Amino acid sequence: MRSEKQSVWRRLGRLGVSLCLGLLAMVALAGCDVGPVLLPRIPTPTTTATMISLATSTAAPHTRTPISPQAAGPTVIATSAGLASATLTPTLPSSPTPTASASPTTAPTQTRAPALAPVRLVQRIECASDGVTIGAIAGAGRVASISGTAAIPRFAYYKIEYQPSQAGDWSFVARSESSVTNGLLHAWDTAPLAPGRYRVRVTVVDATGNYPAPCVVEIEIR
């Protein structure tokens, strides 16, 4: 056992000696002087200026081209300010001479007046009842207005008739189921009648079929 321990210690001692020698060698090398390293010298380039001569051009003098006096264009008039103004003379087209045209003459149209048939009340022949009256008969042209009263108790209707004044049958004119008091009884068209005198009669009938005495007047159609 002792011999083995002794051999281990010997080995460790040798290793330690080797390490010490190595360290000493490194220190020795670090202390040595090492000379500077010389690099090769690079030559400095030199610049040579080269003079270049520029060629100069000689411009030819400007020559003015004369203008022919026969050139077409507007007339130029010089003013005091040194400016030229152009005077243009336009040519206007000739306008045609207007010709008067005669307008047609229209002859006036004559309007014929309608034939008048004036109607007038000549006299009252019989009008005894206050409920049956003829107040007036008047008109011009074809229509004669008959106004009056046709109103009695239990009124049913009234009728209007006419006849020539000399003699003849009574002819029917109109009938109405509406009573009238002092108003228009009927607008009578007298155009079919010849001029002359006629009798007009108004009869008012009640609900039982009875009637008072009619109202009779005489008229004239001219």
C-alpha positions in Angstrom: 0.0 0.0 0.0 2.8 2.4 0.8 4.5 1.6 -2.4 1.4 2.5 -4.4 0.9 5.8 -2.6 4.5 6.7 -3.2 4.2 6.1 -6.9 1.1 8.3 -7.2 2.9 11.1 -5.4 5.8 10.8 -7.7 3.6 11.1 -10.8 1.9 14.2 -9.4 5.3 15.7 -8.6 6.5 15.2 -12.2 3.3 16.7 -13.6 3.7 19.8 -11.4 7.3 20.2 -12.5 6.3 20.0 -16.2 3.6 22.7 -15.7 6.1 25.0 -14.0 8.6 24.6 -16.8 5.9 25.4 -19.4 4.9 28.6 -17.6 8.5 29.7 -17.4 8.9 29.2 -21.1 5.9 31.3 -22.0 7.1 34.1 -19.8 10.5 34.0 -21.4 9.0 34.3 -24.9 6.7 37.2 -23.9 9.7 39.2 -22.7 11.6 38.9 -26.0 11.8 42.0 -28.2 10.0 41.6 -31.6 11.0 44.1 -34.3 8.4 46.0 -36.3 7.1 44.5 -39.5 8.0 46.7 -42.6 5.2 46.9 -45.3 6.1 47.6 -48.9 5.9 51.4 -49.9 3.1 52.3 -52.3 4.2 55.0 -54.8 2.0 58.3 -54.8 0.3 58.9 -58.2 0.9 62.3 -59.9 -1.9 64.2 -61.8 -1.0 65.8 -65.2 -3.4 68.5 -66.5 -4.1 68.4 -70.2 -5.1 71.6 -71.9 -7.8 71.2 -74.6 -8.3 74.1 -77.0 -12.0 74.8 -77.9 -12.8 75.8 -81.5 -14.7 79.1 -81.8 -17.3 79.4 -84.5 -17.9 82.7 -86.3 -21.6 83.4 -86.9 -22.5 84.8 -90.3 -24.2 88.2 -90.3 -28.1 88.2 -90.5 -29.4 89.4 -93.8 -32.9 90.8 -94.2 -35.0 89.5 -97.1 -36.9 92.3 -98.8 -40.7 91.9 -99.1 -42.2 92.3 -102.5 -44.6 95.2 -102.7 -46.9 93.1 -104.9 -47.7 90.6 -102.0 -51.5 90.3 -101.3 -52.7 91.4 -97.9 -54.3 94.2 -96.0 -53.1 97.8 -96.4 -50.7 98.8 -93.7 -50.9 102.4 -92.4 -48.1 103.7 -90.1 -49.2 105.6 -87.0 -47.4 108.1 -84.9 -46.7 105.6 -82.2 -44.7 103.5 -84.7 -47.2 100.7 -84.8 -48.8 99.4 -88.0 -52.6 99.0 -88.1 -54.4 97.0 -90.8 -57.4 98.5 -92.5 -59.8 95.9 -93.9 -62.5 96.9 -96.3 -65.3 94.2 -96.3 -67.4 93.5 -99.3 -71.1 93.4 -98.3 -73.4 91.2 -100.3 -76.2 93.0 -102.2 -79.6 92.6 -100.5 -82.6 92.0 -102.7 -85.1 94.8 -103.2 -88.4 94.0 -101.3 -91.4 93.6 -103.5 -94.8 94.7 -102.2 -97.5 92.1 -102.6 -101.1 93.0 -102.7 -103.3 91.3 -100.0 -106.6 90.0 -101.1 -109.6 92.2 -100.1 -112.4 90.4 -98.3 -115.8 91.7 -98.9 -117.8 92.4 -95.8 -120.4 89.9 -95.0 -123.9 91.3 -94.4 -125.8 89.9 -91.5 -129.5 89.8 -92.0 -131.6 90.8 -89.0 -134.2 88.3 -88.0 -137.8 89.2 -89.0 -139.5 90.8 -86.0 -143.0 89.9 -85.0 -143.9 92.4 -82.2 -146.8 91.3 -80.0 -148.9 93.7 -78.1 -152.0 93.4 -75.8 -155.0 95.1 -77.4 -157.7 94.7 -74.8 -159.1 92.4 -72.0 -162.3 90.8 -73.0 -163.1 88.8 -69.9 -161.1 88.2 -66.7 -163.6 87.9 -63.8 -161.7 85.7 -61.3 -158.7 87.0 -59.3 -157.1 83.5 -59.5 -157.1 83.6 -63.3 -155.5 86.7 -64.9 -153.3 87.8 -67.8 -151.2 90.7 -66.8 -149.3 91.3 -70.0 -148.4 89.8 -73.3 -145.3 91.3 -75.0 -142.4 90.2 -77.1 -140.3 90.7 -80.2 -139.2 88.1 -82.7 -140.6 84.7 -82.4 -141.4 84.5 -78.7 -144.2 86.3 -76.8 -144.1 86.2 -73.0 -147.5 85.7 -71.3 -147.5 86.7 -67.7 -150.3 86.6 -65.1 -151.8 84.4 -62.3 -153.1 80.9 -62.3 -153.8 79.9 -58.7 -157.2 78.7 -57.3 -158.1 76.5 -54.3 -157.4 72.8 -54.9 -155.3 73.7 -58.0 -154.7 70.9 -60.5 -153.4 72.6 -63.7 -153.9 75.4 -66.2 -153.9 75.6 -70.0 -153.4 78.3 -72.6 -155.2 78.4 -76.0 -155.7 80.9 -78.8 -158.1 81.5 -81.8 -158.4 84.1 -84.5 -160.3 87.2 -83.4 -163.1 86.8 -86.0 -164.1 83.2 -85.2 -162.8 79.7 -85.2 -161.8 76.9 -82.8 -159.5 77.3 -79.9 -156.0 75.9 -80.5 -153.8 74.4 -77.7 -150.7 76.3 -76.8 -149.4 74.9 -73.4 -150.3 73.2 -70.1 -148.7 73.3 -66.6 -149.3 71.5 -63.3 -147.6 74.3 -61.3 -149.5 77.3 -60.1 -148.2 80.8 -60.8 -149.0 84.1 -59.0 -148.0 87.3 -60.9 -145.3 85.5 -62.9 -144.5 84.1 -66.3 -147.2 81.7 -67.5 -145.6 80.7 -70.8 -143.1 81.8 -73.5 -145.2 81.4 -76.7 -143.5 80.9 -80.1 -145.7 83.0 -82.5 -143.6 82.4 -85.6 -146.1 80.0 -87.3 -148.9 82.6 -87.0 -149.6 85.2 -89.7 -149.8 88.8 -88.7 -153.1 89.9 -87.3 -155.3 89.9 -84.2 -155.9 86.8 -82.0 -157.6 85.9 -78.8 -155.7 84.2 -75.9 -157.4 82.3 -73.2 -156.1 80.9 -69.8 -158.2 78.3 -68.0 -157.4 77.0 -64.5 -158.9 73.6 -63.4 -159.1 72.3 -59.8 -158.8 68.8 -58.5 -162.5 68.0 -59.1 -162.4 69.0 -62.7 -164.2 72.3 -62.2 -162.9 75.7 -63.2 -163.9 79.3 -62.9 -164.5 81.6 -65.9 -161.4 81.7 -68.1 -159.4 85.0 -68.7 -159.6 86.1 -72.3 -157.6 88.9 -74.0 -157.0 90.1 -77.5 -153.5 90.5 -78.9 -152.0 91.8 -82.2 -149.1 90.2 -84.0 -147.4 92.5 -86.5 
